[in-house]
Amino acid sequence: MEISAAWIHTLLYLFLIIASIHVFHILIISEKLTLNHQTVRVKKLPPLPLRFNSDGTFKILQVADMHFGNGMVTRCKDVLESEFEVCSDLNSTRFLEKMIQVEKPDFVAFTGIVI
């Protein structure tokens, strides 16, 4: 079976495009993930797979539409006028921390609009 030169050129061109995208991702995009001006490494696989507890349960805490802004300077929406001045993103953060401590979920899923 004979492969024409056009097919060979097409395959080489496709390989070049895929290799270029991979190198671009490794050198440019993956280095952009930072937290507090420090590069963050993302684990591709968790250390252990998700599993059911010994009693057959698996607790998921779903957090949706947090609408975080700038911490203390971002005031809450949809609260009473008397609560407006003392309510900020920090209230949401404290509430979420408390929920995680109390419920002890096996998995936390952030869905919806976070920022």
A tleap script that builds the chain and sets N, CA, C and O, in Angstrom:
source leaprc.protein.ff14SB
mol = sequence {
  NMET GLU ILE SER ALA ALA TRP ILE HIE THR
  LEU LEU TYR LEU PHE LEU ILE ILE ALA SER
  ILE HIE VAL PHE HIE ILE LEU ILE ILE SER
  GLU LYS LEU THR LEU ASN HIE GLN THR VAL
  ARG VAL LYS LYS LEU PRO PRO LEU PRO LEU
  ARG PHE ASN SER ASP GLY THR PHE LYS ILE
  LEU GLN VAL ALA ASP MET HIE PHE GLY ASN
  GLY MET VAL THR ARG CYS LYS ASP VAL LEU
  GLU SER GLU PHE GLU VAL CYS SER ASP LEU
  ASN SER THR ARG PHE LEU GLU LYS MET ILE
  GLN VAL GLU LYS PRO ASP PHE VAL ALA PHE
  THR GLY ILE VAL CILE
}
set mol.1.N position { 0.854 -1.172 0.000 }
set mol.1.CA position { 0.000 0.000 0.000 }
set mol.1.C position { 0.901 1.237 0.000 }
set mol.1.O position { 1.846 1.323 0.784 }
set mol.2.N position { 0.617 2.144 -0.838 }
set mol.2.CA position { 1.463 3.312 -1.007 }
set mol.2.C position { 0.776 4.550 -0.426 }
set mol.2.O position { -0.395 4.816 -0.698 }
set mol.3.N position { 1.541 5.306 0.390 }
set mol.3.CA position { 1.009 6.538 0.973 }
set mol.3.C position { 1.584 7.701 0.173 }
set mol.3.O position { 2.793 7.792 -0.042 }
set mol.4.N position { 0.711 8.568 -0.255 }
set mol.4.CA position { 1.164 9.681 -1.089 }
set mol.4.C position { 1.898 10.726 -0.249 }
set mol.4.O position { 1.739 10.792 0.970 }
set mol.5.N position { 2.684 11.518 -0.913 }
set mol.5.CA position { 3.459 12.567 -0.249 }
set mol.5.C position { 2.544 13.589 0.424 }
set mol.5.O position { 2.907 14.168 1.448 }
set mol.6.N position { 1.373 13.810 -0.140 }
set mol.6.CA position { 0.433 14.773 0.446 }
set mol.6.C position { -0.029 14.294 1.823 }
set mol.6.O position { -0.151 15.099 2.746 }
set mol.7.N position { -0.290 12.981 1.970 }
set mol.7.CA position { -0.713 12.442 3.269 }
set mol.7.C position { 0.409 12.543 4.288 }
set mol.7.O position { 0.167 12.876 5.448 }
set mol.8.N position { 1.623 12.262 3.867 }
set mol.8.CA position { 2.776 12.364 4.778 }
set mol.8.C position { 2.933 13.797 5.259 }
set mol.8.O position { 3.158 14.033 6.446 }
set mol.9.N position { 2.816 14.759 4.341 }
set mol.9.CA position { 2.919 16.169 4.718 }
set mol.9.C position { 1.786 16.558 5.670 }
set mol.9.O position { 2.005 17.313 6.617 }
set mol.10.N position { 0.589 16.052 5.426 }
set mol.10.CA position { -0.558 16.347 6.287 }
set mol.10.C position { -0.330 15.807 7.691 }
set mol.10.O position { -0.584 16.505 8.673 }
set mol.11.N position { 0.145 14.576 7.795 }
set mol.11.CA position { 0.409 13.985 9.112 }
set mol.11.C position { 1.528 14.718 9.847 }
set mol.11.O position { 1.425 14.956 11.050 }
set mol.12.N position { 2.585 15.075 9.142 }
set mol.12.CA position { 3.681 15.835 9.764 }
set mol.12.C position { 3.194 17.208 10.229 }
set mol.12.O position { 3.574 17.670 11.304 }
set mol.13.N position { 2.359 17.855 9.425 }
set mol.13.CA position { 1.804 19.157 9.791 }
set mol.13.C position { 0.927 19.034 11.036 }
set mol.13.O position { 1.006 19.871 11.934 }
set mol.14.N position { 0.092 17.993 11.094 }
set mol.14.CA position { -0.764 17.754 12.252 }
set mol.14.C position { 0.081 17.488 13.502 }
set mol.14.O position { -0.213 18.017 14.574 }
set mol.15.N position { 1.122 16.676 13.368 }
set mol.15.CA position { 2.023 16.406 14.488 }
set mol.15.C position { 2.678 17.701 14.969 }
set mol.15.O position { 2.793 17.919 16.175 }
set mol.16.N position { 3.105 18.554 14.056 }
set mol.16.CA position { 3.734 19.832 14.411 }
set mol.16.C position { 2.766 20.725 15.182 }
set mol.16.O position { 3.165 21.378 16.146 }
set mol.17.N position { 1.510 20.759 14.774 }
set mol.17.CA position { 0.500 21.567 15.470 }
set mol.17.C position { 0.277 21.039 16.885 }
set mol.17.O position { 0.251 21.818 17.838 }
set mol.18.N position { 0.118 19.731 17.028 }
set mol.18.CA position { -0.112 19.146 18.352 }
set mol.18.C position { 1.087 19.370 19.258 }
set mol.18.O position { 0.924 19.727 20.424 }
set mol.19.N position { 2.285 19.166 18.737 }
set mol.19.CA position { 3.501 19.385 19.536 }
set mol.19.C position { 3.621 20.850 19.949 }
set mol.19.O position { 4.015 21.140 21.078 }
set mol.20.N position { 3.289 21.765 19.060 }
set mol.20.CA position { 3.359 23.200 19.373 }
set mol.20.C position { 2.379 23.564 20.481 }
set mol.20.O position { 2.726 24.315 21.392 }
set mol.21.N position { 1.175 23.044 20.412 }
set mol.21.CA position { 0.177 23.317 21.454 }
set mol.21.C position { 0.649 22.763 22.789 }
set mol.21.O position { 0.504 23.419 23.820 }
set mol.22.N position { 1.212 21.561 22.778 }
set mol.22.CA position { 1.710 20.953 24.018 }
set mol.22.C position { 2.831 21.794 24.618 }
set mol.22.O position { 2.815 22.067 25.818 }
set mol.23.N position { 3.795 22.207 23.818 }
set mol.23.CA position { 4.902 23.030 24.311 }
set mol.23.C position { 4.379 24.370 24.806 }
set mol.23.O position { 4.828 24.852 25.845 }
set mol.24.N position { 3.449 24.981 24.094 }
set mol.24.CA position { 2.852 26.245 24.519 }
set mol.24.C position { 2.185 26.090 25.888 }
set mol.24.O position { 2.323 26.956 26.753 }
set mol.25.N position { 1.466 24.991 26.077 }
set mol.25.CA position { 0.802 24.736 27.358 }
set mol.25.C position { 1.827 24.566 28.478 }
set mol.25.O position { 1.675 25.164 29.543 }
set mol.26.N position { 2.841 23.782 28.260 }
set mol.26.CA position { 3.853 23.515 29.294 }
set mol.26.C position { 4.617 24.788 29.658 }
set mol.26.O position { 4.810 25.071 30.840 }
set mol.27.N position { 5.048 25.547 28.671 }
set mol.27.CA position { 5.912 26.707 28.931 }
set mol.27.C position { 5.164 27.973 29.302 }
set mol.27.O position { 5.693 28.792 30.054 }
set mol.28.N position { 3.970 28.159 28.809 }
set mol.28.CA position { 3.258 29.420 29.004 }
set mol.28.C position { 2.074 29.275 29.947 }
set mol.28.O position { 2.034 29.937 30.985 }
set mol.29.N position { 1.131 28.445 29.621 }
set mol.29.CA position { -0.132 28.396 30.349 }
set mol.29.C position { 0.035 27.820 31.742 }
set mol.29.O position { -0.438 28.417 32.709 }
set mol.30.N position { 0.696 26.670 31.875 }
set mol.30.CA position { 0.779 26.018 33.179 }
set mol.30.C position { 1.555 26.858 34.185 }
set mol.30.O position { 1.346 26.704 35.389 }
set mol.31.N position { 2.440 27.737 33.736 }
set mol.31.CA position { 3.196 28.598 34.650 }
set mol.31.C position { 2.374 29.794 35.129 }
set mol.31.O position { 2.802 30.500 36.042 }
set mol.32.N position { 1.216 30.034 34.541 }
set mol.32.CA position { 0.399 31.190 34.892 }
set mol.32.C position { -0.433 30.976 36.144 }
set mol.32.O position { -0.973 31.943 36.684 }
set mol.33.N position { -0.557 29.747 36.626 }
set mol.33.CA position { -1.367 29.462 37.793 }
set mol.33.C position { -0.584 29.864 39.034 }
set mol.33.O position { 0.365 29.182 39.422 }
set mol.34.N position { -0.983 30.979 39.664 }
set mol.34.CA position { -0.272 31.473 40.842 }
set mol.34.C position { -1.256 31.772 41.962 }
set mol.34.O position { -2.437 32.029 41.727 }
set mol.35.N position { -0.742 31.732 43.181 }
set mol.35.CA position { -1.507 32.061 44.360 }
set mol.35.C position { -0.586 32.832 45.280 }
set mol.35.O position { 0.467 32.326 45.669 }
set mol.36.N position { -0.968 34.051 45.636 }
set mol.36.CA position { -0.115 34.928 46.448 }
set mol.36.C position { 1.266 35.079 45.832 }
set mol.36.O position { 2.275 35.010 46.533 }
set mol.37.N position { 1.310 35.285 44.533 }
set mol.37.CA position { 2.532 35.505 43.765 }
set mol.37.C position { 3.479 34.313 43.798 }
set mol.37.O position { 4.680 34.483 43.587 }
set mol.38.N position { 2.972 33.116 44.055 }
set mol.38.CA position { 3.768 31.893 44.023 }
set mol.38.C position { 3.135 30.939 43.032 }
set mol.38.O position { 1.912 30.810 42.976 }
set mol.39.N position { 3.970 30.269 42.250 }
set mol.39.CA position { 3.466 29.315 41.281 }
set mol.39.C position { 2.851 28.123 42.006 }
set mol.39.O position { 3.431 27.583 42.948 }
set mol.40.N position { 1.681 27.730 41.556 }
set mol.40.CA position { 0.962 26.617 42.167 }
set mol.40.C position { 1.059 25.418 41.228 }
set mol.40.O position { 0.827 25.544 40.025 }
set mol.41.N position { 1.396 24.277 41.772 }
set mol.41.CA position { 1.421 23.041 40.986 }
set mol.41.C position { 0.100 22.323 41.189 }
set mol.41.O position { -0.377 22.189 42.315 }
set mol.42.N position { -0.475 21.873 40.121 }
set mol.42.CA position { -1.749 21.181 40.178 }
set mol.42.C position { -1.479 19.685 40.009 }
set mol.42.O position { -0.829 19.265 39.052 }
set mol.43.N position { -1.988 18.892 40.949 }
set mol.43.CA position { -1.835 17.446 40.836 }
set mol.43.C position { -2.788 16.941 39.764 }
set mol.43.O position { -3.965 17.301 39.745 }
set mol.44.N position { -2.278 16.116 38.887 }
set mol.44.CA position { -3.127 15.567 37.837 }
set mol.44.C position { -4.026 14.460 38.371 }
set mol.44.O position { -5.148 14.290 37.896 }
set mol.45.N position { -3.545 13.710 39.350 }
set mol.45.CA position { -4.335 12.637 39.930 }
set mol.45.C position { -4.337 12.770 41.445 }
set mol.45.O position { -3.309 13.112 42.030 }
set mol.46.N position { -5.451 12.512 42.083 }
set mol.46.CA position { -5.470 12.557 43.545 }
set mol.46.C position { -4.633 11.418 44.109 }
set mol.46.O position { -4.427 10.410 43.433 }
set mol.47.N position { -4.141 11.567 45.354 }
set mol.47.CA position { -3.332 10.498 45.928 }
set mol.47.C position { -4.102 9.179 46.061 }
set mol.47.O position { -3.523 8.101 45.925 }
set mol.48.N position { -5.380 9.268 46.323 }
set mol.48.CA position { -6.230 8.079 46.425 }
set mol.48.C position { -7.534 8.353 45.688 }
set mol.48.O position { -7.995 9.494 45.665 }
set mol.49.N position { -8.129 7.348 45.095 }
set mol.49.CA position { -9.418 7.574 44.429 }
set mol.49.C position { -10.518 7.834 45.458 }
set mol.49.O position { -10.405 7.438 46.618 }
set mol.50.N position { -11.576 8.502 45.019 }
set mol.50.CA position { -12.713 8.731 45.907 }
set mol.50.C position { -13.379 7.390 46.209 }
set mol.50.O position { -13.550 6.554 45.322 }
set mol.51.N position { -13.750 7.201 47.474 }
set mol.51.CA position { -14.351 5.933 47.883 }
set mol.51.C position { -15.510 6.188 48.835 }
set mol.51.O position { -15.585 7.228 49.489 }
set mol.52.N position { -16.390 5.233 48.895 }
set mol.52.CA position { -17.463 5.283 49.869 }
set mol.52.C position { -16.895 5.006 51.253 }
set mol.52.O position { -15.900 4.294 51.387 }
set mol.53.N position { -17.521 5.564 52.280 }
set mol.53.CA position { -17.130 5.287 53.663 }
set mol.53.C position { -17.530 3.859 54.022 }
set mol.53.O position { -18.263 3.204 53.280 }
set mol.54.N position { -17.045 3.390 55.157 }
set mol.54.CA position { -17.317 2.000 55.565 }
set mol.54.C position { -18.810 1.738 55.752 }
set mol.54.O position { -19.268 0.604 55.617 }
set mol.55.N position { -19.565 2.793 56.062 }
set mol.55.CA position { -21.013 2.610 56.233 }
set mol.55.C position { -21.784 2.786 54.920 }
set mol.55.O position { -23.015 2.805 54.925 }
set mol.56.N position { -21.068 2.915 53.795 }
set mol.56.CA position { -21.716 3.015 52.489 }
set mol.56.C position { -22.101 4.424 52.086 }
set mol.56.O position { -22.750 4.614 51.057 }
set mol.57.N position { -21.712 5.422 52.881 }
set mol.57.CA position { -22.082 6.809 52.567 }
set mol.57.C position { -20.933 7.533 51.889 }
set mol.57.O position { -19.777 7.117 51.966 }
set mol.58.N position { -21.273 8.614 51.232 }
set mol.58.CA position { -20.295 9.517 50.620 }
set mol.58.C position { -20.929 10.900 50.642 }
set mol.58.O position { -21.881 11.155 49.905 }
set mol.59.N position { -20.417 11.788 51.474 }
set mol.59.CA position { -21.050 13.094 51.673 }
set mol.59.C position { -20.411 14.143 50.767 }
set mol.59.O position { -19.194 14.327 50.762 }
set mol.60.N position { -21.260 14.825 50.003 }
set mol.60.CA position { -20.833 15.896 49.111 }
set mol.60.C position { -21.407 17.208 49.626 }
set mol.60.O position { -22.601 17.301 49.911 }
set mol.61.N position { -20.555 18.219 49.744 }
set mol.61.CA position { -21.005 19.567 50.076 }
set mol.61.C position { -20.915 20.389 48.803 }
set mol.61.O position { -19.824 20.627 48.287 }
set mol.62.N position { -22.065 20.823 48.297 }
set mol.62.CA position { -22.089 21.641 47.091 }
set mol.62.C position { -22.209 23.101 47.497 }
set mol.62.O position { -23.098 23.473 48.263 }
set mol.63.N position { -21.302 23.925 46.976 }
set mol.63.CA position { -21.299 25.357 47.253 }
set mol.63.C position { -21.552 26.056 45.919 }
set mol.63.O position { -20.794 25.881 44.965 }
set mol.64.N position { -22.627 26.851 45.858 }
set mol.64.CA position { -22.989 27.466 44.588 }
set mol.64.C position { -23.185 28.971 44.736 }
set mol.64.O position { -23.668 29.458 45.758 }
set mol.65.N position { -22.802 29.681 43.702 }
set mol.65.CA position { -23.045 31.131 43.587 }
set mol.65.C position { -22.585 31.921 44.811 }
set mol.65.O position { -23.380 32.621 45.438 }
set mol.66.N position { -21.309 31.808 45.146 }
set mol.66.CA position { -20.751 32.528 46.294 }
set mol.66.C position { -20.612 34.028 46.002 }
set mol.66.O position { -20.734 34.844 46.915 }
set mol.67.N position { -20.361 34.393 44.762 }
set mol.67.CA position { -20.226 35.799 44.359 }
set mol.67.C position { -19.196 36.541 45.205 }
set mol.67.O position { -19.476 37.629 45.709 }
set mol.68.N position { -18.020 35.967 45.364 }
set mol.68.CA position { -16.953 36.636 46.105 }
set mol.68.C position { -16.487 37.873 45.353 }
set mol.68.O position { -16.503 37.915 44.123 }
set mol.69.N position { -16.075 38.870 46.108 }
set mol.69.CA position { -15.550 40.104 45.532 }
set mol.69.C position { -14.197 40.414 46.126 }
set mol.69.O position { -13.222 39.718 45.841 }
set mol.70.N position { -14.119 41.445 46.945 }
set mol.70.CA position { -12.852 41.891 47.514 }
set mol.70.C position { -12.818 41.787 49.028 }
set mol.70.O position { -12.305 42.689 49.690 }
set mol.71.N position { -13.340 40.736 49.583 }
set mol.71.CA position { -13.247 40.531 51.032 }
set mol.71.C position { -14.066 41.520 51.820 }
set mol.71.O position { -15.281 41.614 51.645 }
set mol.72.N position { -13.400 42.264 52.694 }
set mol.72.CA position { -14.086 43.145 53.629 }
set mol.72.C position { -14.784 44.327 52.949 }
set mol.72.O position { -15.772 44.850 53.465 }
set mol.73.N position { -14.265 44.745 51.785 }
set mol.73.CA position { -14.860 45.917 51.130 }
set mol.73.C position { -16.070 45.556 50.273 }
set mol.73.O position { -16.796 46.451 49.840 }
set mol.74.N position { -16.299 44.298 50.023 }
set mol.74.CA position { -17.436 43.882 49.210 }
set mol.74.C position { -18.602 43.546 50.119 }
set mol.74.O position { -18.542 42.582 50.882 }
set mol.75.N position { -19.634 44.316 50.042 }
set mol.75.CA position { -20.799 44.128 50.900 }
set mol.75.C position { -21.728 43.062 50.328 }
set mol.75.O position { -21.776 42.852 49.116 }
set mol.76.N position { -22.455 42.400 51.203 }
set mol.76.CA position { -23.386 41.348 50.798 }
set mol.76.C position { -24.565 41.940 50.034 }
set mol.76.O position { -24.937 43.098 50.223 }
set mol.77.N position { -25.131 41.125 49.180 }
set mol.77.CA position { -26.357 41.489 48.474 }
set mol.77.C position { -27.499 40.713 49.096 }
set mol.77.O position { -27.278 39.700 49.760 }
set mol.78.N position { -28.689 41.169 48.890 }
set mol.78.CA position { -29.897 40.459 49.342 }
set mol.78.C position { -29.924 40.217 50.847 }
set mol.78.O position { -30.287 39.130 51.296 }
set mol.79.N position { -29.541 41.223 51.623 }
set mol.79.CA position { -29.657 41.134 53.083 }
set mol.79.C position { -30.488 42.316 53.572 }
set mol.79.O position { -30.722 43.271 52.830 }
set mol.80.N position { -30.926 42.244 54.810 }
set mol.80.CA position { -31.682 43.351 55.385 }
set mol.80.C position { -30.808 44.592 55.478 }
set mol.80.O position { -29.588 44.488 55.598 }
set mol.81.N position { -31.434 45.777 55.424 }
set mol.81.CA position { -30.664 47.025 55.522 }
set mol.81.C position { -29.850 47.094 56.807 }
set mol.81.O position { -28.743 47.631 56.810 }
set mol.82.N position { -30.389 46.553 57.902 }
set mol.82.CA position { -29.669 46.586 59.175 }
set mol.82.C position { -28.429 45.681 59.155 }
set mol.82.O position { -27.512 45.895 59.948 }
set mol.83.N position { -28.380 44.688 58.278 }
set mol.83.CA position { -27.241 43.778 58.195 }
set mol.83.C position { -26.209 44.219 57.159 }
set mol.83.O position { -25.089 43.708 57.141 }
set mol.84.N position { -26.581 45.164 56.298 }
set mol.84.CA position { -25.736 45.525 55.160 }
set mol.84.C position { -24.341 45.996 55.571 }
set mol.84.O position { -23.358 45.591 54.951 }
set mol.85.N position { -24.229 46.827 56.585 }
set mol.85.CA position { -22.931 47.388 56.971 }
set mol.85.C position { -21.987 46.376 57.607 }
set mol.85.O position { -20.769 46.551 57.556 }
set mol.86.N position { -22.529 45.327 58.201 }
set mol.86.CA position { -21.666 44.347 58.869 }
set mol.86.C position { -21.495 43.059 58.067 }
set mol.86.O position { -20.794 42.149 58.510 }
set mol.87.N position { -22.113 42.970 56.914 }
set mol.87.CA position { -22.053 41.760 56.111 }
set mol.87.C position { -21.060 41.954 54.962 }
set mol.87.O position { -21.127 42.950 54.242 }
set mol.88.N position { -20.144 41.007 54.795 }
set mol.88.CA position { -19.167 41.065 53.709 }
set mol.88.C position { -18.821 39.660 53.260 }
set mol.88.O position { -19.368 38.685 53.776 }
set mol.89.N position { -17.905 39.551 52.291 }
set mol.89.CA position { -17.438 38.240 51.829 }
set mol.89.C position { -16.887 37.413 52.984 }
set mol.89.O position { -16.938 36.184 52.953 }
set mol.90.N position { -16.364 38.087 53.998 }
set mol.90.CA position { -15.782 37.371 55.135 }
set mol.90.C position { -16.834 36.535 55.854 }
set mol.90.O position { -16.516 35.469 56.382 }
set mol.91.N position { -18.084 37.001 55.881 }
set mol.91.CA position { -19.159 36.212 56.484 }
set mol.91.C position { -19.340 34.896 55.725 }
set mol.91.O position { -19.506 33.840 56.335 }
set mol.92.N position { -19.307 34.964 54.410 }
set mol.92.CA position { -19.469 33.763 53.587 }
set mol.92.C position { -18.321 32.797 53.824 }
set mol.92.O position { -18.530 31.587 53.910 }
set mol.93.N position { -17.109 33.326 53.930 }
set mol.93.CA position { -15.946 32.485 54.162 }
set mol.93.C position { -16.044 31.787 55.514 }
set mol.93.O position { -15.789 30.586 55.611 }
set mol.94.N position { -16.405 32.519 56.540 }
set mol.94.CA position { -16.540 31.920 57.877 }
set mol.94.C position { -17.653 30.861 57.881 }
set mol.94.O position { -17.507 29.800 58.488 }
set mol.95.N position { -18.761 31.162 57.198 }
set mol.95.CA position { -19.866 30.214 57.127 }
set mol.95.C position { -19.424 28.927 56.424 }
set mol.95.O position { -19.742 27.828 56.879 }
set mol.96.N position { -18.696 29.064 55.326 }
set mol.96.CA position { -18.232 27.897 54.582 }
set mol.96.C position { -17.254 27.067 55.422 }
set mol.96.O position { -17.331 25.838 55.434 }
set mol.97.N position { -16.344 27.733 56.117 }
set mol.97.CA position { -15.419 27.016 56.997 }
set mol.97.C position { -16.180 26.236 58.065 }
set mol.97.O position { -15.850 25.085 58.352 }
set mol.98.N position { -17.185 26.856 58.644 }
set mol.98.CA position { -17.994 26.212 59.687 }
set mol.98.C position { -18.747 25.006 59.116 }
set mol.98.O position { -18.821 23.960 59.761 }
set mol.99.N position { -19.300 25.149 57.918 }
set mol.99.CA position { -20.022 24.044 57.293 }
set mol.99.C position { -19.095 22.845 57.048 }
set mol.99.O position { -19.488 21.698 57.261 }
set mol.100.N position { -17.880 23.115 56.607 }
set mol.100.CA position { -16.922 22.035 56.357 }
set mol.100.C position { -16.541 21.357 57.672 }
set mol.100.O position { -16.435 20.132 57.733 }
set mol.101.N position { -16.335 22.158 58.728 }
set mol.101.CA position { -15.992 21.582 60.036 }
set mol.101.C position { -17.133 20.746 60.597 }
set mol.101.O position { -16.902 19.657 61.123 }
set mol.102.N position { -18.346 21.235 60.493 }
set mol.102.CA position { -19.498 20.550 61.080 }
set mol.102.C position { -19.886 19.312 60.266 }
set mol.102.O position { -20.098 18.238 60.827 }
set mol.103.N position { -19.975 19.468 58.952 }
set mol.103.CA position { -20.463 18.381 58.094 }
set mol.103.C position { -19.393 17.354 57.735 }
set mol.103.O position { -19.708 16.198 57.453 }
set mol.104.N position { -18.120 17.779 57.745 }
set mol.104.CA position { -17.004 16.890 57.381 }
set mol.104.C position { -17.284 16.142 56.070 }
set mol.104.O position { -17.348 14.913 56.052 }
set mol.105.N position { -17.450 16.889 54.983 }
set mol.105.CA position { -17.779 16.237 53.711 }
set mol.105.C position { -16.581 15.454 53.156 }
set mol.105.O position { -15.427 15.760 53.456 }
set mol.106.N position { -16.883 14.442 52.343 }
set mol.106.CA position { -15.840 13.688 51.656 }
set mol.106.C position { -15.371 14.430 50.406 }
set mol.106.O position { -14.257 14.223 49.925 }
set mol.107.N position { -16.240 15.294 49.894 }
set mol.107.CA position { -15.939 16.011 48.656 }
set mol.107.C position { -16.668 17.347 48.684 }
set mol.107.O position { -17.840 17.406 49.055 }
set mol.108.N position { -15.977 18.433 48.291 }
set mol.108.CA position { -16.605 19.747 48.206 }
set mol.108.C position { -16.608 20.154 46.728 }
set mol.108.O position { -15.563 20.188 46.080 }
set mol.109.N position { -17.802 20.462 46.210 }
set mol.109.CA position { -17.928 20.863 44.803 }
set mol.109.C position { -18.357 22.326 44.746 }
set mol.109.O position { -19.408 22.691 45.273 }
set mol.110.N position { -17.549 23.153 44.112 }
set mol.110.CA position { -17.888 24.557 43.898 }
set mol.110.C position { -18.530 24.671 42.522 }
set mol.110.O position { -17.889 24.408 41.505 }
set mol.111.N position { -19.796 25.064 42.497 }
set mol.111.CA position { -20.508 25.202 41.233 }
set mol.111.C position { -21.094 26.596 41.142 }
set mol.111.O position { -21.177 27.307 42.143 }
set mol.112.N position { -21.492 26.979 39.970 }
set mol.112.CA position { -22.112 28.289 39.802 }
set mol.112.C position { -21.075 29.405 39.742 }
set mol.112.O position { -19.901 29.162 39.462 }
set mol.113.N position { -21.512 30.607 40.004 }
set mol.113.CA position { -20.649 31.794 39.919 }
set mol.113.C position { -19.925 31.957 41.252 }
set mol.113.O position { -20.562 32.131 42.291 }
set mol.114.N position { -18.616 31.900 41.222 }
set mol.114.CA position { -17.836 32.004 42.457 }
set mol.114.C position { -17.299 33.414 42.612 }
set mol.114.O position { -17.348 33.969 43.710 }
set mol.115.N position { -16.792 34.004 41.550 }
set mol.115.CA position { -16.196 35.344 41.650 }
set mol.115.C position { -16.973 36.290 40.773 }
set mol.115.O position { -16.648 37.475 40.702 }
savepdb mol mol.pdb
quit
